[in-house]
Amino acid sequence: MIVSALTETPEVDSKLIVIAIGGNSLIENPKHVTVNSQYEAARKTAAHIARLIKEGHRVVIAHGNGPQVGYILLRAENSLNILHPVPLDSCVADTQGAIGYQLQMALRNELRKAGVDGEVATVVTLVEVSEDDPSFSNPTKPIGSFMNREEALRRAEQQGWSVVEDAGRGWRRVVPSPLPVDIVEFGSIRTLSAAGVTVIAAGGGGIPVCRQPDGSYKGLEAVIDKDYAAALLAKKLGADLFVISTAVPEVCLDFGKPTQRPVSSMSLDEAARYIAEGQFAPGSMLPKVRALSDFVRTTGNTGIITDPQNLYDALYNGRGTRITP
């Protein structure tokens, strides 16, 4: 029997949930990164999301794309004498389509298994940033493969790259990571979601664009943090709940130390104190806690950090880490 995703649960219990999935969650084993392997990882995540949709919740999904963009850049680097290079904004667009396809098909299949007749759509999403963002004068986001010093300096001279030595592991290209200002396709995303469609949007933080004086848009060589873009989307949608799905089931204090301990909930004041104490690593848990805190502060609603396996239990059985006003 097929049931409607919108009538499975009384409307009073239904929530609009924005879920941000990490790009690394689509790669379960770094030694097995084929397209089929990534689809299987997407399917497992989709199965957990399908359970929420069956309960009557509306869901909007954002996703990361760090490893996948790295693969595109590596292919481009290895074929420079044959093909043209791929601009970074086009890399993000490519991964939005490819990852969106995998999640879209996996979610349709899992909804069908669950007996739910639900529509799913991917929106290739432009996200506006400011050309005056400080990151453009101080790029810090590492992308692409590691290089030795000579290769890195040659690329910097020939292709205008900014390069840095990365924690003793080699040299890498760094690019700006500006804050998102607006979501260009927001109207379409909102309309689809209101109609009961599960929407996949703002993949990889969105394709970075800036608005020109005449109102047109121009793509930029930059990457937007997917957690900040997802938080902006959740705020604009007025989501009841914003969930960041990552590699760990809950946030831990003193991570990696003998005193490591999980945190089931924290207030905004507690989150700010932990950030000031340096409890969360930049480029890892720090942007997640900041993004959730921004959402909670703006909306007064709850944010959750957990892993894909605990998405359902985070809503119904108290798993994960909650950030509350």
Secondary structure, 3 states (H helix, E strand, C coil): CCEECCCCCCHHHCCEEEEEECHHHHCCECCECCHHHHHHHHHHHHHHHHHHHHCCCEEEEEECCHHHHHHHHHHHHHCCCCCCCCCHHHHHHHHHHHHHHHHHHHHHHHHHHCCEECCEEEECCEEECCCCCHHHCCCCEEEEEEECHHHHHHHHHHHCCEEEECCCCCEEEEECCCCCCEECCHHHHHHHHHCCCEEEECHHHCEEEEECCCCCEEECCCCCCHHHHHHHHHHHHCCCEEEEECCCCCEEECCCCCCCEEECEEEHHHHHHHHHCCCCCCCCHHHHHHHHHHHHHHHCCEEEEECHHHHHHHHHCCCCEEEEC
